[in-house]
């Protein structure tokens, strides 16, 4: 197993979490000539360059962007902030952004960006998404104000004053094999044409990761598994998941797909997958996903 981080992991920042509570420092950082801003618009990232080689645009400090800043961290001691411009209809026309770049869906350009820049965009996207969807307290319904540079939202009702923190939903994603040269791939109806992937599902309350792997495999394809082994993890900000990758060895082999789960699922031979030419009929998951890495490393190990 490679030690390299998955795509969207490895954010090249010192998150400087202790600075988030220091309002004086944050104000100074926001107005620093060294500060840089990552604009986000409707969960899209601000990039330049061709679609197959996009680069992130860091807007210089002092840009007239009317938005609540979210402090992301320090890049070579320079403060980096995200701002969400989703309230605007055409943010590219702002004088501070005009002719600098365009807003693109990270799912389209992220796989082809430098990995550290894709990770930075993913971090900014995730923080902007969470703040936009937690404007009100989930306990009492009062407005929730941004605090600690966008990393906390606090209920403005003094009788409640609940603190809300950025949410990440843990999901297990697992490659099920037979202990030999076969593995399971399934397909959901919402997948792009021809795409097949490994199994996955969200972790439920009161459940360990290993238990989630066993339950999800049983629910999706009717197999029992053992030898559950952790592989690696990946932040997946589409919109707010943490994918926890595993392998698991099947102890039963007759696949039965549930009506509410997969469209289809089958065993596939390692040799067939190694020689696969992707097509509209059959292809593996997108290359920026941990699913693709799980499959690729399993193929390479045989």
Secondary structure, DSSP 8 states (H G I E B T S, - for coil): ---S--TT----SB--GGGGG-HHHHHHHHT-TT-EEEEEETTEEEEES-GGG-EE--EETT----S--EEEEEETTEEEEEEE-TTSS-GGGSTTTTTT-EEEEHHHHGGGS-HHHHHHHHHHHHHHHHHHT-SB-TTT--BEEEEGGGTEEEES-TTT--EEE---EEEEEEEEE-SSSEEEEEE-TTS-TTB-B-EEEE--TT--HHHHHHHHHHHHH---EEEEEEEEEEEETTTTEEEEEEEEEES-------TTS-SEEEEEEHHHHHT----SS-B---TTSHHHHHHHHHHHH-
